[in-house]
Amino acid sequence: MANVLLYNLSGTEKGKKIKFVCMKLGISGLEIEPGEYLHPIGYLAGLEGFSPAESFSGDGFGDEMLVMNGFTNSQIELFLAAMRQARIPPVALKAVVTANNAGWSSIDLHRELSLEHAAMQGMSSRKAGKNRIHKDEPEK
């Protein structure tokens, strides 16, 4: 069964709306608490072959994050479209569980997604800068 790991959305209106979308689509929405941040993503997603790690007692991270497991490409598109249709503000950090990241902790995945997001934002800024019209004289 497909599931979505929800980070830093517990008890929020946005989190409730995402869980409702999950329920409508037959997806399990699992709220991950900071004490679980060191467990492998595969363990949190319910995959076989993964064991829990020690409990996390650090500060963790405050960013919202969604991690989708067991989705087909069409299910990902359907899920994201349902979130847009429900007018749920976007969650910037999103990932799909893969063989590569299933053994990572939530801390490691968050770090990687944050770096990728920052790189994409930088690319968008540079692209927007190239599209600007430059004037010889400043506006008065």
MARRO-922481 format. One record per residue (C-alpha): residue number from 1; residue in three letters; x, z, y. Coordinates in steps of 0.02 Angstrom, whole numbers, plus 32768, in hexadecimal, padded with zeros to 4 digits. Example, Ala and Ser with C-alpha at 12.3 -4.5 7.8 and 13.67 -1.06 7.14 Angstrom:
<sites>
+-----+--------+------+------+------+
: num : residu :   px :   pz :   py :
+-----+--------+------+------+------+
:   1 :    ALA : 8267 : 8186 : 7F1F :
:   2 :    SER : 82AC : 8165 : 7FCB :
+-----+--------+------+------+------+
</sites>
This chain:
<sites>
+-----+--------+------+------+------+
: num : residu :   px :   pz :   py :
+-----+--------+------+------+------+
:   1 :    MET : 8000 : 8000 : 8000 :
:   2 :    ALA : 803F : 7FD5 : 80AE :
:   3 :    ASN : 8066 : 8064 : 8122 :
:   4 :    VAL : 80A6 : 8081 : 81D1 :
:   5 :    LEU : 811A : 810F : 8202 :
:   6 :    LEU : 80E8 : 8150 : 82AE :
:   7 :    TYR : 8168 : 81A9 : 831A :
:   8 :    ASN : 8142 : 8211 : 83B5 :
:   9 :    LEU : 808B : 81DE : 83B4 :
:  10 :    SER : 8042 : 8279 : 8362 :
:  11 :    GLY : 7FAF : 82C0 : 83C3 :
:  12 :    THR : 7FB3 : 8236 : 8447 :
:  13 :    GLU : 7F25 : 81C3 : 8473 :
:  14 :    LYS : 7F95 : 8130 : 844A :
:  15 :    GLY : 7FBF : 817B : 83A0 :
:  16 :    LYS : 7F07 : 8196 : 837A :
:  17 :    LYS : 7EDF : 80E2 : 83A5 :
:  18 :    ILE : 7F6D : 80A1 : 8338 :
:  19 :    LYS : 7F33 : 810B : 82A6 :
:  20 :    PHE : 7E82 : 80C8 : 82BE :
:  21 :    VAL : 7EC4 : 8014 : 82B8 :
:  22 :    CYS : 7F23 : 8042 : 821A :
:  23 :    MET : 7E87 : 808A : 81CB :
:  24 :    LYS : 7E21 : 7FEE : 81F5 :
:  25 :    LEU : 7EA7 : 7F81 : 81A4 :
:  26 :    GLY : 7EBD : 7FF0 : 810A :
:  27 :    ILE : 7F6B : 8026 : 813E :
:  28 :    SER : 7FA8 : 80D8 : 8132 :
:  29 :    GLY : 7FE8 : 811E : 81D8 :
:  30 :    LEU : 8068 : 81A7 : 81B8 :
:  31 :    GLU : 809D : 8217 : 8247 :
:  32 :    ILE : 8156 : 8243 : 8238 :
:  33 :    GLU : 818B : 82E7 : 8284 :
:  34 :    PRO : 823A : 830C : 82C9 :
:  35 :    GLY : 8265 : 837D : 8236 :
:  36 :    GLU : 825A : 82E1 : 81C7 :
:  37 :    TYR : 82D1 : 8275 : 822D :
:  38 :    LEU : 8362 : 8283 : 81B2 :
:  39 :    HIS : 82FD : 824D : 811A :
:  40 :    PRO : 831C : 8198 : 80E7 :
:  41 :    ILE : 829C : 811D : 812B :
:  42 :    GLY : 8278 : 80E9 : 8078 :
:  43 :    TYR : 824B : 819C : 804A :
:  44 :    LEU : 81D8 : 81AD : 80E2 :
:  45 :    ALA : 8184 : 8108 : 80B6 :
:  46 :    GLY : 8166 : 8141 : 8002 :
:  47 :    LEU : 81DF : 80CA : 7FAD :
:  48 :    GLU : 8224 : 80F7 : 7F02 :
:  49 :    GLY : 82DA : 8127 : 7EF1 :
:  50 :    PHE : 82EA : 8188 : 7F94 :
:  51 :    SER : 82FD : 8244 : 7FA2 :
:  52 :    PRO : 82E2 : 82B6 : 8036 :
:  53 :    ALA : 8376 : 82EB : 809F :
:  54 :    GLU : 838F : 8391 : 80F6 :
:  55 :    SER : 8317 : 83BE : 8180 :
:  56 :    PHE : 8347 : 8386 : 822E :
:  57 :    SER : 8357 : 840C : 82B2 :
:  58 :    GLY : 839D : 83A7 : 8344 :
:  59 :    ASP : 8348 : 835D : 83DA :
:  60 :    GLY : 8327 : 82B5 : 8389 :
:  61 :    PHE : 82DC : 8233 : 83FD :
:  62 :    GLY : 8243 : 8227 : 8469 :
:  63 :    ASP : 8222 : 816C : 845E :
:  64 :    GLU : 8188 : 812D : 8405 :
:  65 :    MET : 81B4 : 80CA : 836A :
:  66 :    LEU : 8152 : 806E : 82E3 :
:  67 :    VAL : 819C : 8044 : 8239 :
:  68 :    MET : 8133 : 7FD2 : 81CB :
:  69 :    ASN : 8144 : 7FD4 : 810E :
:  70 :    GLY : 80F9 : 7F63 : 808A :
:  71 :    PHE : 80B7 : 7EE3 : 8105 :
:  72 :    THR : 80B3 : 7E27 : 80ED :
:  73 :    ASN : 80D9 : 7DBD : 8187 :
:  74 :    SER : 8020 : 7D9A : 819E :
:  75 :    GLN : 7FF8 : 7E54 : 8192 :
:  76 :    ILE : 8078 : 7E79 : 821A :
:  77 :    GLU : 8028 : 7DF7 : 828B :
:  78 :    LEU : 7F7A : 7E3A : 8263 :
:  79 :    PHE : 7FAF : 7EED : 8286 :
:  80 :    LEU : 8002 : 7EC2 : 832C :
:  81 :    ALA : 7F6E : 7E55 : 835F :
:  82 :    ALA : 7EF6 : 7EE4 : 8335 :
:  83 :    MET : 7F5D : 7F59 : 83A3 :
:  84 :    ARG : 7F55 : 7EDC : 8433 :
:  85 :    GLN : 7E9A : 7EC3 : 8419 :
:  86 :    ALA : 7E82 : 7F80 : 841F :
:  87 :    ARG : 7EE5 : 7F7E : 84C3 :
:  88 :    ILE : 7F67 : 7FF5 : 8480 :
:  89 :    PRO : 8000 : 7FF3 : 84F1 :
:  90 :    PRO : 8097 : 7FA9 : 8496 :
:  91 :    VAL : 8112 : 8013 : 8436 :
:  92 :    ALA : 81BD : 7FCF : 8465 :
:  93 :    LEU : 821A : 8006 : 83C8 :
:  94 :    LYS : 81D4 : 7FB4 : 832B :
:  95 :    ALA : 8223 : 7F8E : 8283 :
:  96 :    VAL : 81F9 : 7F59 : 81D3 :
:  97 :    VAL : 8241 : 7FB8 : 813F :
:  98 :    THR : 82C4 : 7F4B : 80EB :
:  99 :    ALA : 833F : 7F62 : 805C :
: 100 :    ASN : 83C3 : 7F75 : 80E3 :
: 101 :    ASN : 8371 : 7FFE : 814B :
: 102 :    ALA : 830F : 805D : 80C4 :
: 103 :    GLY : 83A3 : 80D2 : 80AB :
: 104 :    TRP : 83BA : 80F6 : 8163 :
: 105 :    SER : 837B : 8192 : 81B7 :
: 106 :    SER : 82FC : 8186 : 8244 :
: 107 :    ILE : 8388 : 81B6 : 82BC :
: 108 :    ASP : 83F2 : 8122 : 8281 :
: 109 :    LEU : 835F : 80A9 : 8289 :
: 110 :    HIS : 8330 : 80E5 : 8336 :
: 111 :    ARG : 83E3 : 80CE : 8372 :
: 112 :    GLU : 83E8 : 801B : 832E :
: 113 :    LEU : 833D : 7FED : 8375 :
: 114 :    SER : 836A : 8037 : 841F :
: 115 :    LEU : 8409 : 7FCE : 8425 :
: 116 :    GLU : 83A9 : 7F31 : 83F4 :
: 117 :    HIS : 831F : 7F56 : 8473 :
: 118 :    ALA : 839F : 7F71 : 84FE :
: 119 :    ALA : 83F6 : 7ECD : 84D0 :
: 120 :    MET : 8350 : 7E70 : 84D2 :
: 121 :    GLN : 8323 : 7EBD : 857A :
: 122 :    GLY : 83CD : 7E86 : 85BE :
: 123 :    MET : 83AF : 7DD6 : 8580 :
: 124 :    SER : 8303 : 7DD4 : 85D2 :
: 125 :    SER : 834E : 7E11 : 8676 :
: 126 :    ARG : 83D6 : 7D8D : 8674 :
: 127 :    LYS : 8357 : 7D05 : 864B :
: 128 :    ALA : 82E5 : 7D3F : 86D8 :
: 129 :    GLY : 8379 : 7D3D : 874E :
: 130 :    LYS : 839F : 7C88 : 8723 :
: 131 :    ASN : 82EC : 7C58 : 874A :
: 132 :    ARG : 82EB : 7CA7 : 87F7 :
: 133 :    ILE : 82EE : 7C3A : 8890 :
: 134 :    HIS : 8384 : 7C66 : 88FA :
: 135 :    LYS : 8375 : 7C5D : 89B6 :
: 136 :    ASP : 8406 : 7C44 : 8A2C :
: 137 :    GLU : 83C0 : 7CBE : 8AAA :
: 138 :    PRO : 8370 : 7D67 : 8A88 :
: 139 :    GLU : 82B9 : 7D7B : 8AB1 :
: 140 :    LYS : 8291 : 7DCD : 8B58 :
+-----+--------+------+------+------+
</sites>
